[in-house]
């Protein structure tokens, strides 16, 4: 018994927990870079009093709230921290106050500011990021990124931050929802156009050099649509489906583990990760379910599935109560990040982030950045 306890203590001190199947989960403890956004000039929007907020309260006003930092890697060397800011809307019409998207481009080596830019933006009509992406920045490839602001797509160079191309998103009425995603490989951008009053959407593959439409299809609404080079994988009432650019649709996974729905993210040319209340796993779109792990929704809560833009690694947030354990790891009400490799059904890394819930993976998956209270920490992974 003493030997068992001694081995456990040594393992705990070095930050690793060896699972019964021999797999080691490494706890990330010391960040390689700590960035204080306030020192770079970051200022949050002035708060609106409860009296003013509820005086003109509506669901639309609530959906338009877009606070907090967001993180995105352009490359392993450049991390973008950005947020939507607005003028003080105390006792003003919330629809007409000035809004801007402000971005800080930061070196991951020393935390220094590389570039800073603002864009005029509009109020968001839907809080779901994958449905309507006003005030968002999207990595396209190693040398380009996309800014979605003021009902337009703007393509920029990642090397000199020069505007390369712009495309107005029309129509842009009150019910129109536009969303854009990078397509793996960097050749295309997936543009989605939906409407609050309709159950179908239009999907277009735009060339990432000219923003011109190369392929277009119309389909019933897909939840958590994930862009592939020649298709989209999304959740429907009938489970996870793959929709090709010629309009053909078929099941991407027929296992019961995939039927719950939830979040999806790209992992490779034919692979996506899925995360629901009851399971996490990987789907091969050609062959079905690769692996899955059950999640007990009574004791464990999960959220915010993300992957490295070049695939192969993904992560999500997890909380637990009632002495919950997942993969043998003890969970509590504070946020924990679990990081997986594509071909491993057990996490390779664990990062306890406390009350933080904003993170991003570097393109190759060797770094993870987390933000809380406008402090960004960058951790290195093998």
Rosetta blueprint (number, residue, H / E / L):
1 X L
2 X H
3 X H
4 X H
5 X H
6 X H
7 X H
8 X H
9 X H
10 X H
11 X H
12 X H
13 X H
14 X L
15 X L
16 X E
17 X E
18 X E
19 X L
20 X L
21 X L
22 X L
23 X L
24 X E
25 X E
26 X E
27 X E
28 X L
29 X L
30 X L
31 X L
32 X L
33 X E
34 X E
35 X E
36 X E
37 X H
38 X H
39 X H
40 X H
41 X L
42 X L
43 X L
44 X L
45 X L
46 X L
47 X L
48 X L
49 X L
50 X H
51 X H
52 X H
53 X H
54 X H
55 X H
56 X L
57 X L
58 X L
59 X H
60 X H
61 X H
62 X H
63 X H
64 X H
65 X L
66 X L
67 X L
68 X L
69 X L
70 X E
71 X E
72 X E
73 X E
74 X L
75 X L
76 X L
77 X L
78 X E
79 X E
80 X E
81 X E
82 X E
83 X E
84 X E
85 X E
86 X E
87 X L
88 X L
89 X L
90 X L
91 X L
92 X L
93 X L
94 X L
95 X L
96 X L
97 X L
98 X L
99 X E
100 X E
101 X E
102 X E
103 X E
104 X E
105 X E
106 X E
107 X E
108 X L
109 X L
110 X L
111 X L
112 X L
113 X E
114 X E
115 X E
116 X E
117 X E
118 X E
119 X E
120 X E
121 X E
122 X L
123 X L
124 X L
125 X L
126 X L
127 X L
128 X L
129 X L
130 X L
131 X L
132 X L
133 X L
134 X L
135 X L
136 X E
137 X E
138 X E
139 X E
140 X E
141 X E
142 X L
143 X L
144 X E
145 X E
146 X E
147 X E
148 X E
149 X E
150 X L
151 X L
152 X E
153 X E
154 X E
155 X E
156 X E
157 X E
158 X L
159 X L
160 X L
161 X L
162 X L
163 X E
164 X E
165 X E
166 X E
167 X E
168 X E
169 X L
170 X L
171 X L
172 X L
173 X L
174 X L
175 X L
176 X E
177 X E
178 X E
179 X E
180 X E
181 X E
182 X E
183 X L
184 X L
185 X L
186 X L
187 X L
188 X E
189 X E
190 X E
191 X E
192 X E
193 X E
194 X E
195 X E
196 X L
197 X L
198 X L
199 X L
200 X E
201 X E
202 X E
203 X E
204 X E
205 X E
206 X E
207 X E
208 X L
209 X L
210 X L
211 X L
212 X L
213 X E
214 X E
215 X E
216 X E
217 X E
218 X E
219 X E
220 X E
221 X L
222 X L
223 X E
224 X E
225 X E
226 X E
227 X E
228 X L
229 X L
230 X L
231 X E
232 X E
233 X E
234 X E
235 X E
236 X E
237 X L
238 X L
239 X E
240 X E
241 X E
242 X E
243 X E
244 X E
245 X L
246 X L
247 X L
248 X L
249 X E
250 X E
251 X E
252 X L
253 X L
254 X L
255 X L
256 X H
257 X H
258 X H
259 X L
260 X L
261 X L
262 X L
263 X E
264 X E
265 X E
266 X E
267 X E
268 X E
269 X L
270 X L
271 X E
272 X E
273 X E
274 X E
275 X E
276 X L
277 X L
278 X L
279 X E
280 X E
281 X E
282 X E
283 X E
284 X E
285 X L
286 X L
287 X L
288 X E
289 X E
290 X E
291 X E
292 X E
293 X E
294 X E
295 X L
296 X L
297 X L
298 X L
299 X L
300 X E
301 X E
302 X E
303 X E
304 X E
305 X E
306 X E
307 X E
308 X L
309 X L
310 X L
311 X L
312 X L
313 X E
314 X E
315 X E
316 X E
317 X E
318 X E
319 X E
320 X E
321 X L
322 X L
323 X L
324 X L
325 X E
326 X E
327 X L
328 X L
329 X E
330 X E
331 X L
332 X L
333 X L
334 X L
335 X E
336 X E
337 X E
338 X E
339 X E
340 X E
341 X E
342 X L
343 X L
344 X L
345 X L
346 X L
347 X L
348 X L
349 X E
350 X E
351 X E
352 X E
353 X E
354 X E
355 X L
356 X L
357 X L
358 X E
359 X E
360 X E
361 X E
362 X L
363 X L
364 X L
365 X L
366 X L
367 X E
368 X E
369 X E
370 X E
371 X E
372 X E
373 X L
374 X L
375 X E
376 X E
377 X E
378 X E
379 X E
380 X E
381 X L
382 X L
